Amino acid sequence: MVVSTGEPDRRTVVQALAETMPEKSMREAAAGEVLEILDGDSVPLAVELPRLIQLPGEILRLHPGAEVSAPAGSSIPEFFTAEGTGSDAPLWWLEVYATGGVPDGGRLADALSHALARLTGGVVLMPDGVRS
């Protein structure tokens, strides 16, 4: 999951995809709410389009115990730390899924998530027990 201060729109997803996996393409699914990343006939990744987090502090309860990972060269904003109290600024939530059946799906999801976080002033939240 990517949580960011900037909205990760379709153009940003395309830019992140071009930076991390230029050989892949994408298509819309689920009435345009999901972007599927294509590798030939397989779909190693799916990206749900972003949702605005409506309530300050909501991010702190989305994934309790999640590892917070900042893109290379940036730091984790204070509101994501244990001492943080949430963000008063609008935040965007975007999910990137490895769809299974592809040996390097997790690595691809991690690379795309970190590129999106870097482009949108965000961080990557890894579910409890999953490491970046």
Secondary structure, DSSP 4 states (H G I P E B T S, - for coil): -EEESS---HHHHHHHHHHH-TT-EEEEEGGGTEEEEEETTEEEEEEEEEEEE-STTTHHHHSTTPEEEPPTT----GGGSTT----SS-EEEEEEEE-SS-TTHHHHHHHHHHHHHHHHTEEEEEPTT---
